[in-house]
């Protein structure tokens, strides 16, 4: 395992979450040391079942799963889930998962803090859902020694996917996102600005079904409902690789153009969930809500073809290791 990047995937599986989990398990430069679960694409209990089942299907039941919060950072029950995108079971109405394994006793936030303490400065959290679990962890230990957080979330210079101003993960728990974006752990934020450009085609799914073994067939099967959503909603013959694009940002950050700045989230009102970055183009007169916040990296451009090729190659087991 020497030289491989240790990652925890904080996830709400979710079709594109499933694709990402498989890609991370298969990538030679990555060691998945755990999954933590959260609401979003489905409720947290279902996310946990799906996470356990996906690991079993990949023959990696050795990877621990920690169940996350059932409610937002401020204690609100989460009633809105993306069943119209991912199906009632979160996995394209394919029947869901019925895992034999169980989640560990630790909560998601406890698991993240414990792993960071055991491997200080080595663990990256790949956050694919609302940032509730990370917000709880950072509230309890602001100096948690994580290597980084790579976050799928936000819409900076494009429309959101919940409404014109907000992306789903941030909208689901904006208070959590604003806290995490203000934290001291280095962050790479991967927003809709880049993920909407990275698309799998029906041919990609056919290739995975034919050449990708059990995992490839699972990806193809669960993606059909998701692809139908994209056709109905965007008139798009393909599916957006939101979560897998964030994973590629972990292993191939060179495929993205990054802009650094302080980020705030609107927590209430008409623009709830909107993400706004100070681009550092001006010296402001006096203080404002961005003053003194940590500078984090936001992906604003991407080599989309290279990202899609990387996702496909990883799922087909064709990636060569690059670790130092």
Phi, psi and omega per residue, in radians:
X1 nan -0.096 -3.069
X2 -1.042 2.352 3.087
X3 1.522 -0.198 3.133
X4 -1.489 2.478 -3.120
X5 -1.355 2.224 3.095
X6 -1.402 2.206 3.100
X7 -2.299 2.554 2.906
X8 -1.891 2.291 3.102
X9 -1.777 2.003 3.087
X10 -1.628 1.985 -2.776
X11 -2.519 2.734 3.101
X12 -2.293 1.107 -2.974
X13 -1.064 2.107 -0.079
X14 1.530 2.113 -3.135
X15 -1.117 -0.956 -3.093
X16 -1.226 -0.411 2.979
X17 -1.107 -0.759 3.140
X18 -1.049 -0.778 3.106
X19 -1.018 -0.733 -3.104
X20 -1.186 -0.758 3.117
X21 -1.029 -0.811 3.115
X22 -1.071 -0.774 -3.129
X23 -1.063 -0.743 -3.134
X24 -1.143 -0.690 3.128
X25 -1.150 -0.536 -3.076
X26 -1.576 -0.300 -3.012
X27 -1.309 2.274 -3.061
X28 -1.210 -0.286 -3.106
X29 -1.672 0.074 -3.002
X30 -2.188 2.427 2.970
X31 -2.036 1.898 3.104
X32 -1.391 1.965 -3.087
X33 -1.717 -0.036 3.072
X34 2.982 2.759 2.970
X35 -2.043 2.396 2.985
X36 -2.074 2.567 -2.963
X37 -2.050 2.721 -3.072
X38 -2.683 2.845 3.057
X39 -1.287 2.935 3.080
X40 2.617 -1.512 3.076
X41 -1.201 -0.470 3.054
X42 -2.698 2.944 3.122
X43 -1.091 2.800 -3.029
X44 -1.063 -0.663 3.129
X45 -1.074 -0.783 3.106
X46 -1.178 -0.674 3.067
X47 -0.991 -0.711 -3.119
X48 -1.167 -0.777 3.084
X49 -1.041 -0.774 -3.132
X50 -1.130 -0.723 3.125
X51 -1.065 -0.808 3.128
X52 -1.088 -0.770 -3.110
X53 -1.165 -0.668 3.109
X54 -1.127 -0.684 3.085
X55 -1.126 -0.716 3.113
X56 -1.120 -0.738 3.127
X57 -1.065 -0.634 3.118
X58 -1.442 0.066 -3.104
X59 1.029 0.719 3.105
X60 -2.282 0.784 3.107
X61 -1.172 -0.118 3.072
X62 -1.254 -0.331 -3.135
X63 -1.345 2.132 -3.107
X64 -1.254 2.615 3.075
X65 -2.140 2.281 3.094
X66 -2.054 2.199 -3.114
X67 -1.302 2.375 -3.119
X68 -1.714 -2.859 -3.037
X69 -1.223 2.522 3.046
X70 -1.588 -0.195 -3.088
X71 -2.334 2.973 -3.098
X72 -1.236 3.023 -3.140
X73 -1.048 -0.524 3.131
X74 -1.656 0.148 3.023
X75 1.575 0.218 -3.138
X76 -1.464 2.424 3.052
X77 -1.217 2.396 -3.135
X78 -1.646 1.879 -3.118
X79 -1.660 -0.489 -3.100
X80 -1.506 2.114 3.015
X81 -2.227 2.849 -3.032
X82 -1.671 0.878 3.137
X83 -1.156 -0.449 3.118
X84 -1.294 -0.240 3.086
X85 -1.729 -0.770 -2.977
X86 -1.949 -0.042 -3.113
X87 1.596 2.847 -3.107
X88 -1.082 -0.530 -3.120
X89 -1.651 0.009 -3.115
X90 1.453 -0.241 -3.060
X91 -2.180 0.841 2.996
X92 1.213 0.476 -3.122
X93 0.968 0.699 3.093
X94 -1.642 0.053 3.137
X95 1.929 -0.129 3.109
X96 1.215 -2.944 -3.099
X97 -2.021 2.502 3.050
X98 -2.173 1.304 -3.009
X99 -1.226 2.641 3.028
X100 -1.550 -0.476 -3.113
X101 -1.416 2.928 -3.091
X102 -2.179 2.735 3.034
X103 -1.226 2.726 3.078
X104 -1.242 2.909 -3.099
X105 -1.272 -0.536 -3.115
X106 -1.140 2.551 2.994
X107 -1.259 2.908 -3.142
X108 -1.009 -0.810 -3.116
X109 -1.143 -0.685 3.089
X110 -1.111 -0.706 3.137
X111 -1.101 -0.769 3.123
X112 -1.059 -0.805 -3.132
X113 -1.136 -0.689 -3.130
X114 -1.143 -0.774 3.140
X115 -1.136 -0.690 3.117
X116 -1.112 -0.648 3.119
X117 -1.214 -0.638 3.137
X118 -1.276 -0.531 -3.084
X119 -2.281 1.130 -3.030
X120 -1.038 2.284 3.104
X121 1.324 0.117 -3.065
X122 -1.970 -0.321 -2.948
X123 -1.721 2.242 2.985
X124 -1.820 2.309 2.999
X125 -1.694 2.109 3.033
X126 -1.653 1.821 -3.017
X127 -1.681 1.965 -3.049
X128 -1.872 -0.033 -3.127
X129 -2.307 -2.874 3.024
X130 -0.949 2.625 -2.964
X131 -1.599 0.446 -3.060
X132 -1.051 -0.857 -3.104
X133 -1.068 -0.725 3.122
X134 -1.200 -0.640 3.105
X135 -1.095 -0.721 3.100
X136 -1.101 -0.766 3.139
X137 -1.095 -0.772 -3.122
X138 -1.262 -0.542 3.039
X139 -1.089 -0.742 -3.097
X140 -1.342 -0.522 -3.137
X141 -2.584 1.493 -3.108
X142 -1.050 -0.432 -3.100
X143 -1.697 0.410 -3.129
X144 -0.925 2.250 -3.010
X145 -1.471 0.996 3.019
X146 -1.348 2.628 3.027
X147 -1.199 -0.823 -3.118
X148 -2.966 2.903 2.962
X149 -2.113 2.153 3.010
X150 -1.857 2.054 -2.928
X151 -2.052 2.176 2.915
X152 -1.433 1.998 -3.139
X153 3.021 2.708 3.030
X154 1.601 2.841 3.039
X155 -2.550 1.878 -2.961
X156 -1.656 -0.848 -3.117
X157 -2.225 0.397 3.044
X158 -2.379 2.912 3.037
X159 -1.155 2.719 3.034
X160 -1.337 -3.040 3.079
X161 -2.047 -0.027 2.968
X162 -1.658 -0.749 3.045
X163 -2.706 3.124 -3.057
X164 -1.032 -0.345 -3.054
X165 -1.863 -0.264 -2.922
X166 -2.296 2.426 2.994
X167 -1.562 2.617 -2.923
X168 -1.064 -0.818 -3.074
X169 -1.079 -0.710 -3.131
X170 -1.289 -0.705 3.140
X171 -1.065 -0.645 -3.092
X172 -1.121 -0.538 3.105
X173 -2.667 1.299 -3.054
X174 -1.137 -0.587 3.116
X175 -1.103 -0.704 3.096
X176 -1.100 -0.788 -3.113
X177 -1.084 -0.758 -3.107
X178 -1.120 -0.646 3.096
X179 -1.150 -0.820 -3.095
X180 -1.150 -0.709 3.112
X181 -1.138 -0.377 3.101
X182 -1.605 -0.005 -3.092
X183 -1.378 3.032 -3.069
X184 -1.605 -0.152 3.119
X185 -1.257 2.247 3.115
X186 -0.983 2.391 -3.090
X187 -2.238 2.529 2.907
X188 -2.091 2.052 -3.067
X189 -1.787 2.202 -3.078
X190 -1.999 1.725 -3.005
X191 -1.663 3.135 3.085
X192 -1.047 -0.389 3.109
X193 -0.904 -0.591 -3.133
X194 -1.918 -0.617 -3.028
X195 -1.185 -0.542 -3.135
X196 -1.178 -0.233 -3.119
X197 -1.625 -0.160 -3.060
X198 -1.812 1.903 -2.936
X199 -2.188 2.388 2.896
X200 -1.608 2.444 3.083
X201 -1.714 2.980 3.047
X202 -1.066 -0.562 3.093
X203 -1.148 -0.661 3.076
X204 -1.058 -0.759 3.134
X205 -1.140 -0.685 3.101
X206 -1.110 -0.713 3.112
X207 -1.092 -0.767 3.132
X208 -1.111 -0.719 3.134
X209 -1.085 -0.642 -3.084
X210 -1.439 -0.650 -2.955
X211 -2.003 -0.141 -2.998
X212 -1.728 0.210 3.097
X213 1.123 -2.655 -3.106
X214 -1.053 -0.752 -3.125
X215 -1.164 -0.791 -3.140
X216 -1.065 -0.693 3.114
X217 -1.171 -0.680 3.101
X218 -1.087 -0.783 3.120
X219 -1.033 -0.790 3.139
X220 -1.099 -0.770 -3.093
X221 -1.123 -0.866 -3.057
X222 -1.241 -0.352 -3.054
X223 -1.432 -0.213 -3.055
X224 -1.114 -0.802 3.118
X225 -1.097 -0.731 3.132
X226 -1.096 -0.723 3.101
X227 -1.151 -0.669 3.095
X228 -1.093 -0.676 3.080
X229 -1.043 -0.781 3.140
X230 -1.116 -0.626 3.110
X231 -1.174 -0.800 -3.118
X232 -1.165 -0.711 -2.964
X233 -1.547 -0.718 -3.053
X234 -1.966 -0.054 -2.988
X235 0.932 0.798 -3.038
X236 -1.998 2.239 3.071
X237 -1.585 1.229 -3.117
X238 2.942 3.074 3.127
X239 -2.258 2.443 -3.095
X240 -1.328 2.288 -3.101
X241 -1.638 1.124 -3.076
X242 -1.042 -1.112 -3.069
X243 -1.127 -0.774 3.111
X244 -1.049 -0.573 3.088
X245 -1.099 -0.702 3.088
X246 -1.100 -0.653 3.090
X247 -1.123 -0.748 3.125
X248 -1.091 -0.515 3.071
X249 -1.118 -0.428 3.071
X250 -1.256 -0.829 -3.009
X251 -1.629 -0.374 3.133
X252 -2.402 1.119 3.137
X253 -1.089 -0.320 3.133
X254 -1.193 -0.200 3.126
X255 -1.487 0.050 -3.085
X256 -2.174 2.663 2.943
X257 -1.750 2.173 -3.033
X258 -1.924 2.433 3.046
X259 -2.096 2.337 -3.080
X260 -1.754 2.426 3.081
X261 3.133 2.951 3.062
X262 -1.401 2.442 -3.075
X263 -2.120 2.345 3.009
X264 -2.108 2.751 3.124
X265 -2.155 2.297 3.006
X266 -1.269 2.159 -3.009
X267 -1.701 -0.223 -3.086
X268 -2.568 2.947 2.977
X269 1.416 -2.878 -3.063
X270 -0.966 -0.671 -3.055
X271 -1.754 0.421 3.115
X272 -0.888 2.224 3.124
X273 1.574 -0.073 -3.137
X274 -1.240 2.376 3.117
X275 -1.846 2.275 -3.114
X276 -2.300 2.189 3.140
X277 -1.855 2.400 2.941
X278 -1.390 1.968 -3.075
X279 -1.391 0.045 3.107
X280 1.067 0.585 3.105
X281 -1.570 -0.090 -3.051
X282 -2.562 2.537 2.951
X283 -1.549 1.956 -3.038
X284 -1.325 2.541 3.038
X285 -1.482 2.010 -3.104
X286 1.390 -3.140 -3.099
X287 -1.603 2.731 3.029
X288 -2.509 3.065 -3.061
X289 -1.090 -0.190 3.083
X290 -1.615 -0.249 -3.059
X291 -1.074 2.260 3.073
X292 1.427 -0.049 3.124
X293 -1.308 2.674 3.093
X294 -1.082 2.547 3.079
X295 -1.561 2.105 3.121
X296 -2.073 2.778 -3.089
X297 -1.598 2.281 3.121
X298 -2.082 2.260 3.116
X299 -1.400 2.096 -3.103
X300 -2.020 -0.277 3.050
X301 -2.423 2.747 -3.061
X302 -2.649 2.575 2.936
X303 -1.484 1.489 -2.961
X304 -1.105 -0.669 3.133
X305 -1.102 -0.722 3.132
X306 -1.160 -0.654 3.108
X307 -1.115 -0.828 3.141
X308 -1.090 -0.735 3.089
X309 -1.051 -0.690 -3.122
X310 -1.172 -0.708 3.103
X311 -1.098 -0.857 -3.127
X312 -1.047 -0.831 -3.115
X313 -1.093 -0.673 3.124
X314 -1.110 -0.798 -3.131
X315 -1.145 -0.464 3.116
X316 -1.606 0.058 3.101
X317 1.250 0.529 -3.062
X318 -1.918 0.292 -3.118
X319 -1.680 2.300 3.046
X320 -1.523 2.475 3.127
X321 -1.125 2.521 -3.129
X322 -2.138 0.021 -3.024
X323 -1.106 2.583 3.114
X324 -1.394 nan nan
